[in-house]
């Protein structure tokens, strides 16, 4: 494979078109976060933490110490200003009233880090809100770590989480072809969404009682192409136009 071509022949540009087309169909837009979004992201992060609290208990039902504290405004602003633009993506609602227009309704925070090197002890990899030395674009062993993904409950059921995942991985597809995340095995809906996207359950222990399941995406290019096709199908179903067939696999 060369350049930005995925294993099914779908280019990153086609994935971008699929994301943008479906976003227009449902009246949203995915873009890099800006400073004006910081307060919205902080509000969404508080909701995210409250929702995740229901999974932060051990099998005996005893509440555990939260793995991730709420993000303070200053840290969100630092992420926006100092990290790569694609690390924090917001999903904003377009149209509607002046108050609703360009309001963030979801976000995805991710970054590159070394992952899966032989001899690594993943249980010592990280502590809450501490991260490894960031990996460089194109460095061997780099993987996209999906740190946080959240969409307002009132906006769910439209495939917006898949849209955010597709866009986040698309932005790095030319240099990175893997991703990983930590999730509670009790959060069945989230686990199923990641499985649908192409993530696999890993046998690697997480070292985190609240997020006990490690999930890995071994071939992000293939998952991007397949997710783009699903988004095209969703767009077509709204416009009653049949989607183009999925391109055949190209030889590796």
Buried (B, 14 or more C-beta within 10 A) or exposed (E): EEEBBBBBBBBBEBBBBBBBBBBEBBEBBBBBBEEEBBEBBBEBBEEBBEEBEEBBBEEEEEEEEEBBEEBEEEBBBEBBEEBBEBBBBBBBBBEEEEEEEBBBBBBBBBBBBBBBEEEEEBEEBBEEEEEEEBBEEEEEEBBBBBBBBBBBEEBEEBBBBBBBBBBBBBBBBEEBBBBBBBBBBBBEEBBEBBEBBBBEBBEBEBBBBBBBBBBBBBBBBBBBBBBBBBBBBBBBEEEEEEBEEBBEEEEE
